[in-house]
Amino acid sequence: MYACPSSSQLDGFFSDSFYQKLTSTYGDAAKRRAEKWRSVMLDNQTDSDWSKINKVNTFFNKTITYQDDLTLWGKKDYWASPAETIGRGMGDCEDFAIAKYFSLTSLGVNENKLRLMYVRQLTVNQPHMVLIYFENPKDVPFVLDNFNSKVLPATKRRDLKPIYSFNAQGLWMAKAKGLGRKVTKSKGVSAWNGLVQRIEDGEMHTLTSIN
């Protein structure tokens, strides 16, 4: 059972110390982005899942500018926490998907309805990551993407070729409708576990603490 966080729980995350750390690390613009993020979270606690995924998707697509990891972090592949992405105001496709995932689970969307999915973006013939949402396990998922900002069913995204998907509970090789055989070892699982460990170690915490 997934309950929406209370206003006091959100205030506990968006605390004075959080804003102070964010501002000292990234500057005043980061604080303004975080304040807008907080408003999105507070204003949509009781909305339907459909409203939440659209509003969170729109917020991050409008607020965050795409930038590759090498330019932004000096690393070829770095998975930023949502707080780091908000702080920088920039991120790559993985950072967009991760920030949306944690925001939605913190708004009470069941994590079993959400998966991060590696795809090939056929328009530019490059690997890409999106967030997908299933209302029910056998339904065609909806795609939350920074490349195409409109939330659409996967059947309408002919420009994407699924590779594999995962969430906090594991990883699945992509088959029909984004479902498939669960696997436990991959680069995606390793990167995800590394991100979660950094969050747990207190390195720019995220909203996981209020679930």
N, C-alpha and C positions, 0 to 999 in steps of 0.2 A: 504494500500500500504506500503510495507516494503522496505526502502531504505538502502543500505549498508552504514555503517559509513565511514566518510572520514578519511584520515590519521591524520588530525589535531584533530578529535574527539578521535581517538585511542590514540594519543599522550597526549591528555588531561586526559585520564584515566591512561595511563602508564606514569605518571608524576614523577618528581624528588621526590616529597613528598610521592607518592605511594611507590616508591622503598625504600626510607628512612624508612618509617614505616614498610614495609615488612622486611627489613634487620634488623632493631632494634628489631623486634619481633621474627623473625625466623632465622636470620643469613644470611651469604653470599650465601649459596647454594640456599636459597629461591629466592634471586635476580636473580640468573642465571636461575632458572626455569621460573621466570616471564619474563625474556628477551626472552626465547625461546617461551613462550606463546604469547608474543607480535609479534614475527616474524611470527608465524602461523596465527595470526589475520591479520596482514598487508599483508602477501603474498597471501592471499586467498580471498580478498574482492570481486573480480570480477569473481570468479570461479562459476561453476554450484553448485546447492544444493548437487548433488551426490558427487562432489569433496570435498565440505566443510564437509559433514558428515563423509566421510572417513578420511580426514586429521585431523579433530578435534578428532575423535574417536581414531585414532592411536596415536596422541600426548598425550592424557591423559592416555591411556593404557600403554604407554612406560615411561611416566614421573612420574606417581603416583604409589606408592606401596600400596597394600591392607593392611589395618589395621582396626580392629574393634573399635567401638566408645569407649567402656569401657577402652581399653588400651590406645587409642589415646587422648581421651578427659575426661576420668574419669566419663563418663555418659553412661547409657545403650543405649540411642538413641539421637544422636545429628546430626542435619543437618548443615553441614559446608557450608559457602559461597565459591565460586570458589577461591577467594583470600586466604581464610584460607586453602583450600586444596592445592593450589600451595605453600603456605607458609610452611605447614607441610611436603609437599611431600608425604603425605599419606592420605588415606581415605577409607571408606567402599563403598559398591556398590551404596548407595544413593548419596554419595559425587561425585563419578564418573559421575553418571547420571545428577546431578544438574550442575556440571561444564560444561559438554557437552551441556546441554540445554541452559544455559545462553551464552555460547560462540557462539553457532549457531544462536540464535536469534539476538545477537549483530552483527553477520556477515550478517544479513538481511534475514535469513531463517524465513519464516512466522511461528509464534508460533502456528497457527492452524494446522500446519503439524507435530507438535512435541508433544509428551506426555511422561511423566514419568509413567512407568507401574510397579506395583507390580506384581510379578510372584512367583511361586514356582519353584525353581531349582531342577528338579527331580533327577538329577545325585547325588546330595548330600542331597536331601529331606529337603531343607531349604528355607525360604522366601528370596527373592532377588529383586533388583530393576534394571531395564534397561531403556534406552531411546528408544522410537520408533518414526519412521519417516514415514509419509504418503505423497506420491507424490500427490495423489488425495484421497478424503474422502472414496471412495469405494474400493480403492486398498488395497492389503495385505501390511501391514507395514513392514519396515526394522527395524532390531534390532541392537542397539548400546550397547555393553555389555563389561564389564571388565572380565567376566568369559570366554567368547569366543570372542576373539578380532576381528574376521572377521565380517563385516557388512553383514548380511544375511536376506532374507525374513523370516517372522515369521513362514511360512509353513515349513522352513528348520530347525527350532529350536524346535524339538520335545522334547527337554529336559526342555522346559519352559511351565508352565501352567499358563495362565493369571488369575489374580485376579481382579485388577481394575487399571484404568489409569487416569491421570489428567495432567493439565497444569495450566497456570495462570488464565484461565477462569473457572475452575471448575474441577469436578471429574466424571468419568464414571465407572459404573460397567462393567467388561469385558465380552463381548459376542463374537460373530464371528468377526474375523479380528480386535479385539481390540476395537470395537465400543460398544455402549450400552447405558443404561439409565443414564442420568446425575443425580448425587446426590450432596448434599451440606454439609453433616456432616460426617466426618470420621477422624481417626487419621492422615491420609495423608494430608487432607486439613488443619488441625490444625498445623501440623509440617511445611507445606509449608507457611502458613500465618505467622508463627513465624519467619521463615527464612527471608521472605520478609521484615517483620517489623524490624528485626535486621539490614538488609542492609539499609533500609530507615533511621534508626537511626544513621547510620554512623559507624556501627561496622564492620570493614573490608569490605569496599564497593566492589561492583562487577560491571560488565559491563552493568547492566540495565540502568545506567545513560546515556548511549550514544545512546540508541534506538530512 
